[in-house]
Amino acid sequence: MNKLKSGLIFLGKALLIILLLGSLTGVALALNLFGEATLNLPSCDRQVLQALPTNSVIYDYAGKPVAKLLGKMNLVPVKLGQINQVMQDAVVSIEDERFYDHRGIDYWGLARAVFNDLRGGSQEGASTITQQLVKNVLLSPEKSLLRKIREAALARKVEAAFNKREILEFYLNSIYFGEGAYGIEAASQTYFAKPCQDLTLAESALLAGLPKSPSRYSPFTNPTEAKKRRDTVLQVMYRNSYISQAQLQSASSSPLPVKHQLRKDEYPYPYFLDQTIDELIRHYGFSQDQVYDGGLQIYTTLDPNIQTTLEQVYADPANFPGGEVDRGPESAMVILEQKTGGIKGLVGGRTHVSRRGYNRATMLRRQPGSTLKPLVVYSPAIEKGYGPATLLDSSVESYGTDNYAYTPENFANSSWGKISMRTAVNNSVNTYAVKLLKLVGVESAYEFGKRLGLSSLNSQDKALGLALGGITQGLSPLELASAYSALANRGVKLETHIINKVVDPSGKVLLEIKPNSAQVMKPETADMITDLLKSAVEQGTGKLARIEGHQAAGKTGTTELPNLAEFAGLKQGNKDAWFAGYTPELVGVVWIGYDITDRLHYLNKVSGGSYPAAIWNKVFSQILSGFPPSSFAPAPTDMLLAEKRLHWVSNKPKKVPATLPAKASADPESGSAETGQNEDPDRLQSQTQQSPDPPKQKNSLAQKFLSLFKN
């Protein structure tokens, strides 16, 4: 018993010694870490805290400067006495309610945040205004324990050197409020066009809420979130006894500010700059401060001539259809260089409303209609041995069961009979495309689309409706153009990009894009598709895209209104209209439609072959004017020879009967004499049922027919 007791005492002493040694070791490590973190801290004198940063510069593809980003240089320093007291109270309330009580670090706030996080509540920040000032002005944006220790040490130094009014003045003159505005005076002018000393309570609360996330709480792009954030600030001010309940209620009902139009020279090529900045921040991990004020040299793929042409065409209302009731439809266009993958120009709307706002060229997701046919039907079909001479009976057919049927139809319920692939492409015959997809196999077509970079496709799209662009998430103009670039580049797909290189002020290269490339289809396949799409432009639904003296290939696409009661009785109404085309030099995609389609806002007698094709033509005609014409690679001779033999046989009377009925043989894009509007043979019908998966493939009639011409 005594031995057991002695053993327990010994074990207890040993554990105590181990704990003491562990504690001492931990303290030593902590002291060492603190010493390392606080070694060579930057100066925090007045001149440093008031220093202005260096603007970043954006360059075009040739290395010529395009724009200087207005970051903190859009800053008008003011004294604290020039800042409305209610603005000061709003910032202190929402950012650091114990600002006047602590000495740089709010230990109570830190304890509360840690406790709340451990309890599983929403994460809270515990940085004081002094710490945020230090982080914004003196430290890098990296997230690490060393940086947090340096931040705390510097905050104590700043508090020892300056009084609270001076610190608040430094902070309000340096914080970012969005829209390129640094400091309270620039923000007040940007959002309310008035000096900060004249701000109202509601205006002050809105501005005080912006620094946490300027883009999320912007009243110009996210008014709902902006109002919620403003009202939160007002509630905190009321809780801290800065305002009365009557003031709270009055300010909560005040309207949000309306965006004023920027001068063009303040922000040239706005949609292109928006996309460049967004990619740097969202895709490559640069901080907002780095992008605007890091003195970066940002080299892009921009071609100013192409971008200027785009903006001029989009500025002319005559290039767009008239609107339903109160406004016209929106549009977007993107142009790529297929041999490099570089974005040469883009517009994300007919009018640029807000910096880094909604960019339809990259953010829009809409069903692409028949523009998807060359990518997921005709290209994989040619890879599997089909060709322009492939004959299929294109009469209407139902797939699946009575309870789960899919019955694609052609424009105006036209019946084409037995036709070749070229005829189907030229006239955008839906029934032919669906039957060919069934032969190719939905799984193969889906994987082919993925290989082309159609990342928006998902497993729900593995159905026959894929042939007509009936996909769940839709595509952006940029994603569609990127996929078409493989056709234009003889099957080679290069990574699409807008940034070439980023260099810091010391000359160090921080980012250099060397786009990946992959052979996603046989060169002969791409050449054959290009030949078919040339016919679609020269003779088919894309005739308005023809460019005098230059070769062009392209495909129209249109989606009709959803099959909903809201649209009952509307004839010739469409939701989206597309044109995707390319020349030997460039790829371009145009989309037209409404952001929100309803009974008063839809495309009336507008198809992919009308305004989108005409806009594409106008842009490309101007870009290519003065340049010598160039040619696509020729299509495979064996396929063209088989097609010529088919043409000879099909013109023999009695052996192969004519299959084109009178109403279908007429030019479907010529339009009626009364309206002068283009017709719509290529539109995607609204889907009320999911199309079934195809049965296993069998030898097609077309394959048997082509076997006659072997040898």
ZALOLUM-817755 format. One line per field, with one value per residue (C-alpha): residue number from 1; residue in one letter; x negated, y negated, z. Coordinates in steps of 0.05 Angstrom, whole numbers, plus 5000, padded with zeros to 4 digits. Example, Ala and Ser with C-alpha at 12.3 -4.5 7.8 and 13.67 -1.06 7.14 Angstrom:
num: [1_2]
residuo: [A_S]
x: [4754_4727]
y: [5090_5021]
z: [5156_5143]
***
This chain:
num: [1_2_3_4_5_6_7_8_9_10_11_12_13_14_15_16_17_18_19_20_21_22_23_24_25_26_27_28_29_30_31_32_33_34_35_36_37_38_39_40_41_42_43_44_45_46_47_48_49_50_51_52_53_54_55_56_57_58_59_60_61_62_63_64_65_66_67_68_69_70_71_72_73_74_75_76_77_78_79_80_81_82_83_84_85_86_87_88_89_90_91_92_93_94_95_96_97_98_99_100_101_102_103_104_105_106_107_108_109_110_111_112_113_114_115_116_117_118_119_120_121_122_123_124_125_126_127_128_129_130_131_132_133_134_135_136_137_138_139_140_141_142_143_144_145_146_147_148_149_150_151_152_153_154_155_156_157_158_159_160_161_162_163_164_165_166_167_168_169_170_171_172_173_174_175_176_177_178_179_180_181_182_183_184_185_186_187_188_189_190_191_192_193_194_195_196_197_198_199_200_201_202_203_204_205_206_207_208_209_210_211_212_213_214_215_216_217_218_219_220_221_222_223_224_225_226_227_228_229_230_231_232_233_234_235_236_237_238_239_240_241_242_243_244_245_246_247_248_249_250_251_252_253_254_255_256_257_258_259_260_261_262_263_264_265_266_267_268_269_270_271_272_273_274_275_276_277_278_279_280_281_282_283_284_285_286_287_288_289_290_291_292_293_294_295_296_297_298_299_300_301_302_303_304_305_306_307_308_309_310_311_312_313_314_315_316_317_318_319_320_321_322_323_324_325_326_327_328_329_330_331_332_333_334_335_336_337_338_339_340_341_342_343_344_345_346_347_348_349_350_351_352_353_354_355_356_357_358_359_360_361_362_363_364_365_366_367_368_369_370_371_372_373_374_375_376_377_378_379_380_381_382_383_384_385_386_387_388_389_390_391_392_393_394_395_396_397_398_399_400_401_402_403_404_405_406_407_408_409_410_411_412_413_414_415_416_417_418_419_420_421_422_423_424_425_426_427_428_429_430_431_432_433_434_435_436_437_438_439_440_441_442_443_444_445_446_447_448_449_450_451_452_453_454_455_456_457_458_459_460_461_462_463_464_465_466_467_468_469_470_471_472_473_474_475_476_477_478_479_480_481_482_483_484_485_486_487_488_489_490_491_492_493_494_495_496_497_498_499_500_501_502_503_504_505_506_507_508_509_510_511_512_513_514_515_516_517_518_519_520_521_522_523_524_525_526_527_528_529_530_531_532_533_534_535_536_537_538_539_540_541_542_543_544_545_546_547_548_549_550_551_552_553_554_555_556_557_558_559_560_561_562_563_564_565_566_567_568_569_570_571_572_573_574_575_576_577_578_579_580_581_582_583_584_585_586_587_588_589_590_591_592_593_594_595_596_597_598_599_600_601_602_603_604_605_606_607_608_609_610_611_612_613_614_615_616_617_618_619_620_621_622_623_624_625_626_627_628_629_630_631_632_633_634_635_636_637_638_639_640_641_642_643_644_645_646_647_648_649_650_651_652_653_654_655_656_657_658_659_660_661_662_663_664_665_666_667_668_669_670_671_672_673_674_675_676_677_678_679_680_681_682_683_684_685_686_687_688_689_690_691_692_693_694_695_696_697_698_699_700_701_702_703_704_705_706_707_708_709_710_711]
residuo: [M_N_K_L_K_S_G_L_I_F_L_G_K_A_L_L_I_I_L_L_L_G_S_L_T_G_V_A_L_A_L_N_L_F_G_E_A_T_L_N_L_P_S_C_D_R_Q_V_L_Q_A_L_P_T_N_S_V_I_Y_D_Y_A_G_K_P_V_A_K_L_L_G_K_M_N_L_V_P_V_K_L_G_Q_I_N_Q_V_M_Q_D_A_V_V_S_I_E_D_E_R_F_Y_D_H_R_G_I_D_Y_W_G_L_A_R_A_V_F_N_D_L_R_G_G_S_Q_E_G_A_S_T_I_T_Q_Q_L_V_K_N_V_L_L_S_P_E_K_S_L_L_R_K_I_R_E_A_A_L_A_R_K_V_E_A_A_F_N_K_R_E_I_L_E_F_Y_L_N_S_I_Y_F_G_E_G_A_Y_G_I_E_A_A_S_Q_T_Y_F_A_K_P_C_Q_D_L_T_L_A_E_S_A_L_L_A_G_L_P_K_S_P_S_R_Y_S_P_F_T_N_P_T_E_A_K_K_R_R_D_T_V_L_Q_V_M_Y_R_N_S_Y_I_S_Q_A_Q_L_Q_S_A_S_S_S_P_L_P_V_K_H_Q_L_R_K_D_E_Y_P_Y_P_Y_F_L_D_Q_T_I_D_E_L_I_R_H_Y_G_F_S_Q_D_Q_V_Y_D_G_G_L_Q_I_Y_T_T_L_D_P_N_I_Q_T_T_L_E_Q_V_Y_A_D_P_A_N_F_P_G_G_E_V_D_R_G_P_E_S_A_M_V_I_L_E_Q_K_T_G_G_I_K_G_L_V_G_G_R_T_H_V_S_R_R_G_Y_N_R_A_T_M_L_R_R_Q_P_G_S_T_L_K_P_L_V_V_Y_S_P_A_I_E_K_G_Y_G_P_A_T_L_L_D_S_S_V_E_S_Y_G_T_D_N_Y_A_Y_T_P_E_N_F_A_N_S_S_W_G_K_I_S_M_R_T_A_V_N_N_S_V_N_T_Y_A_V_K_L_L_K_L_V_G_V_E_S_A_Y_E_F_G_K_R_L_G_L_S_S_L_N_S_Q_D_K_A_L_G_L_A_L_G_G_I_T_Q_G_L_S_P_L_E_L_A_S_A_Y_S_A_L_A_N_R_G_V_K_L_E_T_H_I_I_N_K_V_V_D_P_S_G_K_V_L_L_E_I_K_P_N_S_A_Q_V_M_K_P_E_T_A_D_M_I_T_D_L_L_K_S_A_V_E_Q_G_T_G_K_L_A_R_I_E_G_H_Q_A_A_G_K_T_G_T_T_E_L_P_N_L_A_E_F_A_G_L_K_Q_G_N_K_D_A_W_F_A_G_Y_T_P_E_L_V_G_V_V_W_I_G_Y_D_I_T_D_R_L_H_Y_L_N_K_V_S_G_G_S_Y_P_A_A_I_W_N_K_V_F_S_Q_I_L_S_G_F_P_P_S_S_F_A_P_A_P_T_D_M_L_L_A_E_K_R_L_H_W_V_S_N_K_P_K_K_V_P_A_T_L_P_A_K_A_S_A_D_P_E_S_G_S_A_E_T_G_Q_N_E_D_P_D_R_L_Q_S_Q_T_Q_Q_S_P_D_P_P_K_Q_K_N_S_L_A_Q_K_F_L_S_L_F_K_N]
x: [5000_4943_4908_4972_4979_4905_4914_4974_4937_4878_4923_4958_4892_4868_4932_4926_4853_4874_4930_4883_4831_4885_4910_4841_4827_4892_4876_4806_4834_4886_4833_4789_4847_4865_4793_4787_4854_4836_4766_4755_4825_4840_4842_4909_4897_4946_4914_4918_4990_5010_4968_5005_4996_4972_5026_5025_5024_5059_5027_5054_5028_4973_4947_4977_5009_5084_5108_5083_5126_5154_5145_5124_5103_5178_5169_5181_5151_5193_5185_5229_5264_5289_5322_5393_5397_5453_5406_5353_5404_5429_5359_5340_5406_5401_5325_5300_5352_5300_5251_5247_5234_5179_5106_5103_5127_5198_5189_5263_5281_5228_5254_5326_5306_5268_5325_5376_5333_5323_5398_5410_5440_5424_5351_5336_5277_5241_5196_5199_5198_5125_5108_5145_5106_5040_5061_5083_5024_4964_4971_4983_5051_5024_5061_5012_5000_4935_4973_5027_4974_4940_5007_5021_4952_4957_5027_4999_4943_4993_5037_4977_4956_5024_5089_5156_5178_5114_5121_5193_5173_5118_5167_5224_5175_5147_5204_5232_5306_5313_5322_5248_5260_5209_5223_5288_5287_5277_5332_5380_5369_5373_5438_5474_5438_5429_5374_5371_5388_5458_5474_5541_5550_5576_5518_5467_5494_5491_5418_5399_5424_5385_5313_5330_5345_5351_5375_5426_5457_5454_5520_5507_5501_5533_5585_5620_5556_5536_5601_5595_5524_5543_5600_5554_5508_5567_5589_5519_5517_5584_5559_5498_5543_5516_5585_5657_5711_5745_5679_5671_5739_5732_5663_5685_5738_5690_5677_5610_5564_5569_5507_5481_5449_5373_5334_5305_5234_5239_5247_5233_5257_5298_5323_5253_5222_5277_5260_5185_5192_5241_5195_5135_5175_5221_5179_5107_5114_5089_5118_5158_5104_5051_5090_5106_5048_4992_4957_4968_4956_5014_5004_5069_5092_5132_5133_5156_5178_5224_5250_5263_5301_5343_5361_5378_5425_5458_5467_5512_5585_5598_5559_5610_5684_5735_5758_5823_5858_5805_5736_5698_5664_5593_5534_5462_5405_5336_5279_5222_5158_5160_5085_5068_5131_5128_5192_5183_5246_5313_5375_5420_5480_5504_5488_5436_5471_5423_5351_5344_5419_5458_5418_5463_5404_5376_5431_5493_5518_5569_5588_5548_5599_5572_5503_5489_5502_5433_5400_5438_5472_5435_5363_5368_5408_5352_5301_5341_5341_5404_5397_5432_5462_5495_5569_5621_5697_5713_5787_5815_5807_5823_5772_5787_5856_5924_5914_5843_5839_5793_5816_5770_5798_5771_5787_5859_5868_5832_5818_5753_5754_5687_5631_5556_5516_5499_5572_5588_5533_5550_5623_5614_5660_5674_5700_5637_5592_5630_5629_5555_5542_5579_5532_5470_5492_5510_5453_5401_5430_5431_5358_5339_5370_5333_5268_5282_5286_5361_5354_5426_5452_5474_5500_5572_5554_5543_5606_5628_5647_5572_5573_5615_5578_5628_5581_5596_5547_5536_5471_5439_5417_5345_5353_5386_5332_5278_5308_5315_5241_5223_5262_5228_5159_5163_5180_5129_5159_5118_5134_5176_5145_5147_5081_5012_4966_4964_4900_4889_4854_4786_4791_4808_4856_4913_4956_4943_4995_4971_5037_5044_5063_5094_5115_5188_5209_5176_5154_5196_5258_5250_5237_5300_5343_5313_5333_5404_5409_5382_5442_5488_5462_5460_5526_5562_5589_5527_5527_5528_5459_5426_5365_5346_5278_5267_5284_5329_5361_5416_5480_5544_5582_5649_5689_5764_5805_5816_5879_5914_5984_5952_5932_5996_6020_5954_5932_5861_5834_5764_5723_5651_5617_5544_5493_5427_5378_5305_5256_5185_5163_5216_5276_5336_5401_5462_5521_5585_5642_5672_5641_5711_5758_5832_5895_5874_5800_5783_5753_5807_5789_5715_5674_5600_5598_5624_5594_5540_5513_5517_5480_5426_5419_5414_5360_5318_5325_5295_5240_5219_5225_5158_5130_5117_5165_5142_5171_5190_5155_5192_5240_5220_5225_5254_5314_5325_5320_5372_5417_5408_5427_5488_5507_5501_5542_5595_5606_5621_5697_5733_5672_5671_5736_5735_5746_5753_5825_5841_5851_5785_5743_5757_5702_5720_5680_5708_5765_5835_5849_5894_5849_5780_5758_5718_5751_5729_5713_5659_5693_5693_5763_5782_5777_5835_5806_5735_5714_5698_5631_5622_5624_5562_5534_5548_5520_5554_5586_5536_5477_5507_5517_5446_5419_5443_5388_5329_5276]
y: [5000_4952_4970_4953_4887_4870_4888_4842_4785_4795_4797_4733_4697_4721_4696_4629_4622_4639_4587_4535_4550_4548_4482_4453_4478_4448_4382_4383_4398_4344_4293_4314_4308_4240_4217_4240_4207_4140_4137_4079_4052_3998_3925_3899_3824_3774_3770_3845_3850_3794_3820_3834_3900_3912_3925_3987_3980_4025_4037_4064_4124_4082_4056_3986_3955_3955_3931_3912_3943_3890_3921_3879_3824_3811_3782_3712_3707_3668_3648_3682_3616_3618_3685_3684_3708_3757_3789_3797_3828_3876_3903_3910_3945_3998_4008_3998_3978_3976_3934_3878_3926_3974_3963_3995_4065_4079_4138_4141_4143_4196_4240_4232_4252_4313_4335_4326_4366_4422_4423_4434_4365_4320_4301_4232_4187_4157_4107_4037_3974_3966_4037_4028_3963_3999_4058_4013_3965_4000_4075_4125_4159_4229_4269_4298_4299_4259_4205_4201_4194_4138_4105_4105_4079_4023_4005_3993_3950_3908_3899_3876_3825_3795_3777_3807_3750_3754_3830_3824_3771_3816_3873_3835_3807_3875_3926_3953_3941_3973_3942_3922_3875_3874_3829_3799_3737_3776_3825_3769_3737_3804_3828_3763_3708_3666_3650_3696_3640_3638_3712_3730_3785_3835_3819_3825_3892_3918_3896_3924_3992_3996_4010_4080_4102_4044_4088_4127_4066_4019_3981_3980_4055_4087_4038_4090_4109_4036_4017_4076_4055_3981_4000_4043_3984_3941_3994_3997_3921_3922_3977_3934_3873_3832_3822_3824_3873_3819_3806_3881_3888_3826_3846_3918_3893_3849_3868_3896_3854_3861_3873_3813_3824_3826_3785_3831_3808_3829_3902_3920_3987_3998_4069_4093_4060_4089_4159_4148_4124_4179_4234_4206_4206_4266_4314_4296_4275_4203_4157_4096_4051_4086_4079_4005_3979_4029_3994_4056_4058_4100_4124_4148_4177_4114_4090_4017_4017_4077_4050_3981_4012_4053_3993_3950_4003_4013_3938_3934_3950_3964_4029_4058_4076_4029_4042_4068_4011_3978_4002_4040_4107_4114_4144_4168_4186_4216_4224_4274_4288_4363_4371_4341_4349_4275_4233_4175_4137_4144_4105_4130_4086_4028_3978_3984_3967_3983_4003_4077_4085_4136_4157_4197_4219_4260_4267_4280_4352_4366_4426_4419_4450_4477_4446_4509_4556_4550_4563_4623_4653_4641_4641_4707_4736_4720_4749_4814_4818_4781_4724_4670_4724_4761_4768_4772_4772_4707_4718_4704_4761_4771_4802_4838_4860_4826_4803_4781_4759_4710_4686_4634_4594_4547_4474_4465_4540_4550_4620_4631_4706_4738_4686_4680_4652_4589_4575_4586_4538_4484_4484_4502_4563_4585_4655_4673_4650_4691_4754_4745_4736_4801_4836_4804_4818_4767_4788_4779_4712_4688_4708_4674_4610_4615_4624_4559_4522_4520_4524_4502_4569_4617_4687_4664_4642_4714_4716_4707_4634_4620_4620_4556_4520_4541_4541_4527_4472_4437_4407_4338_4306_4315_4389_4400_4360_4399_4465_4438_4418_4492_4496_4433_4459_4526_4565_4533_4502_4449_4426_4363_4305_4229_4218_4232_4209_4170_4136_4101_4033_4067_4103_4171_4212_4231_4267_4289_4327_4379_4408_4483_4513_4579_4614_4626_4652_4674_4616_4647_4647_4572_4558_4595_4559_4492_4510_4525_4461_4421_4448_4426_4355_4354_4390_4405_4372_4330_4292_4224_4239_4243_4198_4172_4198_4240_4312_4322_4381_4380_4406_4373_4391_4371_4393_4382_4358_4407_4449_4412_4382_4313_4317_4349_4319_4285_4303_4297_4281_4304_4300_4300_4290_4309_4308_4345_4335_4331_4312_4339_4285_4277_4308_4267_4282_4235_4244_4202_4209_4180_4188_4206_4234_4222_4209_4136_4150_4202_4206_4192_4222_4222_4285_4302_4290_4219_4167_4211_4231_4159_4133_4186_4165_4091_4102_4151_4111_4051_4091_4126_4066_4050_4119_4169_4227_4294_4363_4422_4488_4530_4584_4657_4675_4745_4715_4662_4715_4759_4698_4683_4755_4749_4685_4719_4779_4736_4696_4759_4762_4825_4855_4807_4768_4695_4686_4611_4588_4522_4484_4509_4496_4422_4380_4383_4320_4275_4249_4230_4173_4140_4139_4141_4182_4245_4311_4359_4430_4442_4427_4473_4495_4487_4554_4579_4648_4673_4709_4783_4815_4846_4922_4959_4939_4978_4971_4910_4907_4853_4900_4953_4901_4876_4947_4947_4897_4936_4954]
z: [5000_5018_4953_4914_4951_4938_4865_4858_4892_4846_4784_4807_4816_4748_4714_4751_4728_4656_4658_4686_4634_4580_4605_4608_4538_4514_4546_4516_4447_4454_4476_4418_4369_4398_4394_4321_4303_4334_4307_4258_4261_4209_4229_4249_4248_4220_4151_4142_4164_4115_4057_3991_3955_3883_3831_3789_3713_3662_3594_3528_3489_3458_3525_3518_3580_3578_3647_3715_3769_3815_3883_3942_3894_3890_3959_3986_4057_4107_4179_4230_4243_4170_4180_4205_4277_4260_4209_4263_4310_4257_4242_4316_4331_4276_4274_4345_4398_4454_4412_4462_4521_4498_4482_4413_4431_4454_4501_4518_4445_4432_4489_4464_4393_4416_4462_4406_4357_4408_4421_4346_4333_4274_4268_4294_4282_4341_4306_4332_4288_4307_4286_4220_4207_4220_4175_4118_4119_4150_4138_4082_4075_4090_4143_4194_4269_4260_4223_4277_4331_4291_4282_4357_4374_4322_4347_4417_4387_4348_4409_4449_4395_4376_4409_4391_4346_4305_4298_4276_4225_4197_4192_4159_4107_4088_4090_4024_4011_3942_3873_3874_3933_3989_4048_4073_4029_3964_3986_4002_3934_3899_3930_3947_3907_3970_4021_4081_4129_4098_4105_4136_4188_4135_4088_4144_4165_4093_4085_4153_4132_4067_4090_4115_4042_3992_3934_3974_4006_3946_3938_3863_3851_3913_3939_3982_4019_4024_4058_4107_4125_4133_4179_4220_4230_4252_4302_4332_4337_4373_4420_4436_4449_4392_4361_4385_4364_4322_4285_4275_4243_4200_4173_4160_4111_4071_3998_3974_3929_3853_3811_3773_3705_3704_3654_3601_3613_3686_3669_3596_3568_3631_3620_3601_3662_3706_3684_3691_3763_3781_3754_3793_3858_3852_3810_3825_3898_3895_3948_3929_3958_3917_3852_3860_3901_3897_3839_3796_3721_3695_3623_3590_3524_3506_3434_3438_3365_3376_3443_3414_3355_3403_3445_3384_3356_3424_3433_3371_3388_3314_3320_3369_3367_3397_3467_3496_3532_3574_3553_3500_3508_3535_3498_3508_3462_3471_3421_3429_3390_3379_3368_3436_3478_3494_3504_3456_3474_3510_3529_3584_3568_3526_3581_3635_3700_3757_3766_3774_3768_3728_3667_3620_3577_3634_3687_3645_3642_3587_3544_3479_3432_3366_3376_3416_3357_3325_3393_3420_3358_3293_3319_3357_3298_3249_3299_3296_3220_3199_3149_3108_3063_3122_3105_3159_3157_3193_3202_3272_3321_3395_3442_3506_3530_3529_3601_3589_3517_3482_3413_3382_3324_3271_3260_3237_3246_3179_3154_3117_3102_3086_3084_3090_3148_3109_3094_3168_3190_3139_3159_3233_3228_3299_3284_3246_3303_3355_3312_3299_3374_3387_3338_3368_3439_3492_3538_3482_3463_3535_3546_3480_3504_3570_3531_3494_3561_3571_3646_3659_3633_3688_3692_3684_3614_3591_3550_3478_3492_3494_3418_3417_3473_3527_3587_3660_3678_3611_3584_3585_3519_3542_3555_3487_3451_3487_3462_3391_3392_3386_3320_3295_3315_3280_3343_3389_3452_3488_3558_3554_3592_3599_3636_3608_3664_3730_3753_3821_3829_3839_3772_3803_3761_3807_3754_3683_3643_3595_3571_3569_3502_3483_3419_3436_3368_3303_3258_3202_3246_3261_3187_3166_3218_3195_3123_3146_3186_3126_3088_3145_3137_3061_3048_3113_3176_3187_3122_3156_3184_3115_3109_3041_3020_3083_3101_3161_3195_3247_3277_3299_3362_3390_3451_3454_3513_3570_3564_3620_3627_3632_3558_3532_3466_3449_3379_3351_3420_3440_3503_3478_3411_3396_3342_3350_3293_3273_3220_3210_3259_3313_3348_3369_3406_3411_3458_3460_3511_3574_3643_3667_3614_3626_3585_3574_3563_3510_3441_3389_3321_3339_3324_3325_3250_3255_3303_3334_3265_3241_3302_3293_3220_3237_3289_3248_3184_3218_3253_3189_3143_3111_3125_3069_3068_3096_3088_3133_3124_3071_3092_3083_3009_3021_3058_3005_2950_2985_2989_2915_2898_2943_2907_2839_2861_2896_2832_2791_2783_2806_2843_2902_2909_2928_3002_3013_3014_2982_3047_3076_3014_3018_3050_3124_3142_3088_3131_3111_3063_3114_3175_3144_3205_3202_3216_3270_3247_3299_3364_3423_3441_3514_3550_3591_3601_3607_3544_3555_3547_3478_3467_3446_3378_3315_3245_3215_3146_3129_3144_3100_3045_3049_3045_2972_2955_2985_2934]
***
